[in-house]
Amino acid sequence: RVLNEALLPGLWQQNWEIVRHIKNERLWFTNIYAIVVAATLSFLHGAQGNVLLEVALLSLLVVLAAIGLLVSLRLKAELEDILERIGLLAEAYGAHQFVTTGENIGGPVTRHLKIRWIFPLFYGLTGIGSLGLLIHALIFKV
């Protein structure tokens, strides 16, 4: 199907603005998450001896990590979708050789190593760590 060429500049700009928005949203969410985790860990340090408060704070960390993981997976999927659309636009208008979406950069190792997985990995690992601390508190302090 042939697209109206007059639409190309608007489509192009809109798609790249969506990419920028997704990346900014991901960074803002991670910044807020880091601040909340730091504050929670600070309260946790001050709550030593109060088992109920420790369990509540550790439970909060587990829930926040799960929310972060789900949000980061959703943003990753949206980013990959829009980058694929940009690639299709570039290909449809013969500009594919001038546009990089990060899919075919580098050698055999870096081509398969997607930095987009760093955010889900971060939330997954912090969730596992928080869950481990929660289990430890439930077993040894309750």
C-alpha positions as CSV (number, residue, x, y, z in Angstrom):
1,R,0.0,0.0,0.0
2,V,1.4,3.4,-1.0
3,L,1.2,6.2,1.5
4,N,0.7,9.8,0.7
5,E,4.2,11.3,0.6
6,A,2.8,14.6,2.1
7,L,2.2,12.6,5.3
8,L,5.8,11.4,5.7
9,P,7.3,14.4,7.5
10,G,4.5,14.5,10.1
11,L,4.6,10.7,10.6
12,W,8.4,10.7,10.8
13,Q,8.5,13.5,13.4
14,Q,5.6,12.1,15.5
15,N,7.2,8.6,15.6
16,W,10.6,10.0,16.8
17,E,8.8,12.2,19.4
18,I,7.1,9.0,20.7
19,V,10.5,7.3,21.0
20,R,11.9,10.3,22.9
21,H,8.8,10.3,25.2
22,I,9.1,6.6,25.9
23,K,12.8,7.0,26.8
24,N,12.1,10.0,29.0
25,E,9.2,8.3,30.7
26,R,11.4,5.3,31.4
27,L,14.2,7.4,33.0
28,W,11.7,9.5,35.1
29,F,10.1,6.4,36.4
30,T,13.5,4.9,37.3
31,N,14.6,8.1,39.0
32,I,11.4,8.2,41.1
33,Y,11.8,4.5,41.9
34,A,15.4,5.0,43.0
35,I,14.4,7.9,45.3
36,V,11.5,5.9,46.9
37,V,13.8,2.9,47.4
38,A,16.5,5.0,49.0
39,A,13.9,6.5,51.3
40,T,12.4,3.1,52.1
41,L,15.9,1.7,52.9
42,S,16.6,4.7,55.1
43,F,13.4,4.0,57.1
44,L,14.2,0.3,57.1
45,H,17.6,1.1,58.7
46,G,15.8,3.1,61.4
47,A,13.2,0.4,62.0
48,Q,15.6,-2.2,63.3
49,G,13.8,-4.0,66.1
50,N,10.3,-3.2,64.8
51,V,9.6,-6.4,62.9
52,L,6.2,-5.3,61.7
53,L,7.6,-2.1,60.2
54,E,10.5,-4.0,58.6
55,V,8.1,-6.5,57.0
56,A,5.9,-3.7,55.7
57,L,8.8,-1.7,54.2
58,L,10.3,-4.8,52.6
59,S,6.8,-5.8,51.2
60,L,6.6,-2.2,49.8
61,L,10.0,-2.7,48.0
62,V,8.8,-6.0,46.5
63,V,5.6,-4.4,45.2
64,L,7.4,-1.4,43.8
65,A,9.9,-3.7,42.0
66,A,7.0,-5.7,40.5
67,I,5.3,-2.5,39.3
68,G,8.7,-1.3,37.9
69,L,9.2,-4.6,36.1
70,L,5.8,-4.5,34.5
71,V,6.1,-0.8,33.5
72,S,9.6,-1.3,32.1
73,L,8.4,-4.4,30.1
74,R,5.5,-2.4,28.7
75,L,7.7,0.6,27.8
76,K,10.2,-1.8,26.2
77,A,7.5,-3.3,24.0
78,E,6.2,0.1,23.0
79,L,9.7,1.3,22.1
80,E,10.4,-1.8,20.0
81,D,7.0,-1.4,18.2
82,I,7.6,2.2,17.4
83,L,11.2,1.6,16.2
84,E,9.9,-1.1,13.9
85,R,7.4,1.3,12.5
86,I,10.1,3.9,11.9
87,G,12.1,1.2,10.1
88,L,9.1,0.4,7.9
89,L,8.6,4.1,7.1
90,A,12.3,4.5,6.2
91,E,12.2,1.4,4.1
92,A,8.9,2.4,2.3
93,Y,10.5,5.8,1.3
94,G,14.0,4.5,0.5
95,A,15.7,6.0,3.4
96,H,16.4,2.8,5.3
97,Q,20.2,3.1,4.8
98,F,20.2,6.5,6.5
99,V,18.2,5.5,9.6
100,T,19.4,3.4,12.5
101,T,17.0,1.9,15.0
102,G,19.7,0.0,16.8
103,E,18.7,-3.4,15.4
104,N,21.8,-4.2,13.3
105,I,24.6,-2.4,15.0
106,G,27.8,-4.1,15.9
107,G,29.0,-7.7,15.7
108,P,27.4,-11.0,16.5
109,V,27.5,-10.4,20.3
110,T,26.3,-6.8,20.4
111,R,23.7,-7.4,17.8
112,H,21.9,-9.7,20.2
113,L,22.7,-7.8,23.4
114,K,19.9,-5.3,23.7
115,I,20.4,-2.5,26.2
116,R,16.6,-2.2,26.3
117,W,16.7,-5.2,28.6
118,I,18.7,-3.4,31.3
119,F,15.6,-1.7,32.8
120,P,13.6,-5.0,33.2
121,L,16.7,-6.7,34.5
122,F,17.3,-3.9,37.0
123,Y,13.7,-4.1,38.4
124,G,13.8,-7.9,38.3
125,L,17.0,-8.1,40.3
126,T,15.9,-5.5,42.9
127,G,12.6,-7.4,43.2
128,I,14.5,-10.6,43.9
129,G,16.8,-8.9,46.4
130,S,13.8,-7.3,48.2
131,L,12.0,-10.6,48.2
132,G,15.0,-12.3,49.7
133,L,15.2,-9.7,52.4
134,L,11.5,-10.1,53.1
135,I,11.8,-13.9,53.3
136,H,14.8,-13.5,55.6
137,A,12.8,-11.1,57.9
138,L,9.8,-13.4,58.0
139,I,11.9,-16.5,58.8
140,F,14.4,-15.1,61.3
141,K,12.6,-12.2,62.9
142,V,9.0,-13.2,63.2
